[in-house]
Amino acid sequence: SFYCCDSPHSWEAEGFKEQGNVYYVKKDYAEAFNFYTKAIDLCPKNASYYGNRAATLMMLSRYREALEDSQQAVRLDDTFMKGHMREGKCHLLLGNAMAASRCFQKVLELEPDNSQVQQELKNAESILEFERLAEISFEKRDFRMVVFCMDRALEPASACHRFKVLKAECLALLGRYPEAQSVASDILRMDSTNGDALYVRGLCLYYEDCIDKAVQFFIQALRMAPDHEKARLACRNAKALKAKKEEGNKAFKEGSFEEAYVLYSEALTIDPNNIKTNAKLYCNRATVGSKLNKLEQAIEDCTKAIKLDETYIKAYLRRAQCYMDTEQYEEAVRDYEKVYQTEKTKEHKNLLKNAQLELKKSKRKDYYKVLGVDKNATEDEIKKAYRKRALMHHPDRHSGASSEVQKEEEKKFKEVGEAFTVLSDPKKKSRYDSGHDLEDDDMNMDFDANNIFKAFFGGPGGFSFEGNSCKANLYLLLIHLLIPCSDCTVNH
């Protein structure tokens, strides 16, 4: 019997238990708990009272207290099957699968045909299997698999803080910070001193580049759990990362670009898991790289930053500018389009329009390249370049060459004349430089290269290939001496 027959209050205690049962059936678990407690106070050696209160505590999701009551019940009566069952269920809900299995085995000894306990044993086995798989996956850094395993394990072990914390940590490592924060906050609402949950809250803040706040949470976690190695390491990394980043920023502001480049590179080695901070560091290093004229390296760093954070507008802008500086206009347009789609500001619209214009300009003939001069060439330099190129490609110079060579040289001769016509006229040159010529019909006129040549070389004291004057022959001789002709294989 579960009654305390030797207690003078046993009947009164039994009355409280009956009242507790009534409230339990009505699902008024708080009131049921009060009456079961009164029964225990009067008769503290009755196993069924502890069993009933354990059942009530389980309905109130107070599983640790329920576990204590279940354990007390089976200590008072080792044959109390429901006591062993509830103890096993509490262990299972709290994630202690091994302890749960021992309790369920005891139930099977008392009731070999109990089908419910056989299912609970399977649940315990599945938890152990998911724990094992999660441990292997964590070592392989397969954090998605860990989250999957913990979700499966939490179905029968819904009150296990350990599983929840591991899930939250992996969500943080996957960059799913709001979900990780939510899981950690739920734990802290129930257990404000949980060092693991405090660590995860700090980890989320750290990965979101709120380093000062993160350090506070890590210190709090270490206060609650002084041996928390993960919190200690994260705290050390957070402080080191902040210090190194600030050193790099200081060197950059002081114009020490080489030093800043080294410091940002060192900062990037501290914690590869800190995606957001590392994205900023790559972008900072790209800015320094562009100052040092390491444009391809800067583009690579921006690409790494974008890979870590696809929403990082600053990295797109920096990369687009580097593309502009290296005349990779299609890539620049693509990046500016992405920026403008995200943030439709006037500045971004102008940057996109400018890149689109430069792209159009890059697809037309580059008259500066045709003449072999710089874009800042003077009027005299343009004239000298034309003189040299026009004489180099004049058809008369290649009259003895094959028909293919003659066609090619004639084409180049016309291009040289076209380039000179535009670049020697200040108004046309200005419109060409600004790209306005792309919209002009009159800029795309037909050019007569021979007329341009005659106008440049002809007239009094000028030069013409026409006729067999001594002057013409002498000039041709000079050209052959100064400029190797296309069908020569040796220098004259």
C-alpha positions, 0 to 999 in steps of 0.5 A, a space after each residue: 500500500 502507498 498509504 502512510 498508515 502509521 501517520 495520524 494524518 493519513 486520511 487527511 492526506 488522502 483527502 488532499 490527494 483526492 482533491 488534487 486528482 479532481 483539479 488534475 482532471 480539470 487540467 488546473 495543474 497549479 491547484 493540483 500541485 498545491 493539494 499534492 504538496 499538502 498531502 506530501 507534507 502530511 505523509 512524506 513517505 507515500 510514493 504515490 503522492 510524489 508520483 502524482 505531483 511528478 505527473 503534475 509538474 510534468 504537465 507544468 513543464 517543470 521537468 527537473 522538479 518532476 524528476 526529483 519527485 519521481 526519483 523520491 517515489 521509486 526510492 520509497 517503493 522500487 516496485 512503483 512502475 509509474 514512478 520508474 516510467 515518469 523518471 524515464 520520461 523526465 530523463 528523456 525530455 531533459 536529454 539524458 537518454 542513457 539514464 532514461 533507458 535504465 529506467 525503462 528497462 526497470 519498467 520492462 522488468 516489472 511489466 514485460 508486455 508494456 508497449 508504451 515503454 518499448 516505444 520510449 526505449 526506441 526514442 532513447 536509442 534514436 536520441 543517442 544515435 542523433 547525438 553521435 551523428 551530431 558530434 561527428 558532423 560538428 567535427 567536420 564543420 557540417 553545421 547544417 547536419 548538426 542542426 538537423 540532428 538536434 531538431 530530430 533529437 529535440 522531438 522526444 527531448 523537448 526540454 534539453 537545454 544542451 541540444 538547444 544550445 548546440 543547435 543555437 551555436 550551429 545556427 550562429 556558425 551558419 550566419 542564421 543569427 536571429 534564429 540562434 538568438 531566439 533559441 538562446 533567449 528562450 533558454 535564458 528566460 527559463 534559466 538566466 544563469 545558463 553559461 552556454 546560452 550566454 555564450 551563444 548570445 555573445 557569439 551572435 553579437 560577435 558575428 554581427 560585429 557588435 564586439 563590445 557587447 559580445 565581450 560582455 556576454 562572454 565575460 558573463 558566461 565565464 562568470 557562470 561557468 569558469 571552465 567554459 573554454 569556448 567562451 574563453 576562446 571567443 572572448 580572446 578572439 573578439 578582443 584580438 580582432 577588434 584591436 587589430 582592426 582598429 590598428 589597421 584603421 589608424 594606419 590607413 587614416 595616417 596614410 600608412 597604406 602598406 602597414 594598414 594592408 599588413 594589419 588587415 591581412 593579420 586580422 583576417 587570420 584571427 577567426 575565419 568563422 566571423 563572416 561579417 567582420 571578415 567581409 569588412 576587413 576584406 573590403 578595407 584591405 581592398 580600399 588600401 589595395 586600390 590606394 597602392 595600385 594593387 587593383 586586381 588584388 583589390 577586386 579579388 578582396 571585394 569578391 571575397 567580401 561579397 561572397 561572405 556577405 552578398 548584401 554588402 553594398 560598400 564592397 560592390 561599390 569598391 569593386 565597381 570603381 576598381 573595374 572602372 579603373 582597370 577599364 573592365 566596364 561591363 563588370 563595373 556596370 553589372 556591379 552598379 546595377 546591383 547597387 542601384 537595384 538595392 539602393 535607388 539613390 541619385 548618386 548610385 544612378 549617376 555612377 551607373 550612367 557613367 559606367 554605361 557611358 564608359 562601356 559604350 565609349 569602350 566599344 567604339 574606335 579608340 582614336 587615341 590608341 589608333 594614333 598611339 598617344 595618351 588621352 592627355 596628349 597635346 595638339 603638337 603630340 597629336 600632329 606628330 603622331 598623325 604624321 608618323 602613322 599616316 606615313 607608316 600606313 600610306 598605300 604607296 608605301 605598300 604598293 609592292 606588298 600582297 593584296 591582303 597587306 595592302 587592304 589592311 594598311 589602307 584600312 589603318 590609313 583611313 582610321 589614322 585620318 579619321 582619328 586625326 580629324 576628330 582629335 585635331 578639332 577641339 570641339 569634336 575632341 571634346 564631344 568624343 572625350 565626353 561620349 556625346 559623339 555617341 548620340 551625334 549623327 554628324 560625328 559618324 561621317 565618312 572620312 576621306 583619308 587622302 584629302 586629310 593627308 593632302 591637307 596636312 602634307 600638301 600646299 606650298 612647301 608641303 608634301 605629296 606622293 603624287 608625281 615623281 619629284 625629287 622631293 617625293 623620292 627623298 621623303 620616301 627614302 627617309 620614311 623607309 629609313 625611319 619606319 620599317 615597311 610591312 614586307 621587310 624582314 630586317 631593319 634597314 
